[in-house]
Amino acid sequence: MSDLGASSRLDREDPDQLLDARSDPAGAAFGTSGSEASSDLNWILLLRQRVQARAEGSSRYPWWVLWSLLAGLLALNFTFTVFIVALPQVAGQFHTSVTVLTWTMVGPLLAYGLAAPILGKTGDIYGHRRLYLFGLAGAMVSAILTALAPNVTMLLLARTLDGIQGAATGTASGALINMVFSREERVKAMGWWSLIGAGGPVIGVSLGSPIIAAYGWRALFWFQLVLIAVAFGVVAVVLPRRRGSAAEEADSKSRARAEFRQMDWVGSWSLSIAVTLVMLGLSIAPALGWSGPWTILCFAGSLLFLATFIYRINHAAFPLIPPHYFKRRNFVMPMVLRACSNFAYFGAFFLFPLLMEQGYGYSIPRVGALAIARPLTFALSSPIAGYVAIRIGERVSAVAGAAFLAGSMGLFALLQPSSGAWMVALALALSGLGMGVAMPSSSSVMANEVKVSEFGVMSAAQLLAMQVGEVAGIQVLETVQQALVRRRGLTHAHPGAALLATFRLPFLIGLGVALAGLLSATYVRSIDRSRAREGVTSR
């Protein structure tokens, strides 16, 4: 219970503070104490209280929390990649094009960017347990609306709403994990968190493809609904409500409402709109042109709202993110590393199938079999890297991960018509290894820079950096490659050396951005674990 003991010393104003269960495990929920009170409960509530008391009384309670949260995240993200496979089938049923249906991917990203900053702060005020359950409930609604969608408009709406619950569950889960684990142990937990993020889509392809083939794409979301409902029940049991008397609960709610009213709404919306506009600009630029009026308007608007956000964090009475955090290298550099790493990783993730089909003439099944090396390596290396980072330090781990990713981009850029499949597999494995090694450390050092009452905003900022990097990497590298194909008058009908050469410059751009991430990783400072036990972090 050492981690729970640490959590009991946390800021008492934190609405999600988990009390030491040994003092009164589940006692307040009975209303009174003793066996007579238990007889007033129905059997479902009694079972819930007993399971919760057993979980809280365990010395491994933080891990109970982690596994329950990850069960929810797995239920949420496993449909992402497999639904892409189903897009041609969906397009045929709705008599539309796959191009239109790509907004089932873009829409959630935009909704995520708009909602994440505000929901992260809301979780800090009202409680991350409540926010996470809200996200799971929203995910169930989204799954039902998707499965029942009568037309493409309703489908796009349902998937876009899915981005809002993603912002809720993403920010809340990161905050809750950091809350229950001690400073020196957080990197372990974030390794497992990264495993689900990378491994969920792999599991989704394995489970979802047979479901789609046998029962159609709608059955996939009915199956997801069942998984989310189970995860909701587990999370509701394992994560306890804040205990206290009726007067204390009323006082807590009153303070939360007052803090919510005082929140810097101008700064919060400015950041949300700035991020949304930059992702929208990146999404429409390939189709409308990078110099098109709508693209320029999106980027100009993003800069304007970003400037407003910067002004507000320096002048507002209660800014969304206190300005002093931006002077701390362990707050800023992990975000830079995440944005750069996601740019390179997801840019290469998108280009890889085109590279193998156009450059080497591989069939789609063969490309799919080879591509799994990247997320599989990512998923397997993440938890191991979390444990190793405790011994070698977060800085060494972040630098090594960024170096592996840069090496992957370099190998992709060096591919020749005579290059064997082993070289491609090595580049894929290095890419997954780089992300798996770097991500847990970058998450944990950033969490150790902020107060417990600001974990939600920190988690949102980190995830937004990832989202922007992801969208930018995909759109920029794809645009460059397609521009080279058009400029050289090539066609996709004849794979070969000429088409393969059009991928060299995009991967070199990815290499340059990955090296920027490597540079930022060198500025990360490892946690001083001898001081962390006393509640002090390395600055």
Beta strands, then each sheet from edge to edge (+ up, - down):
end
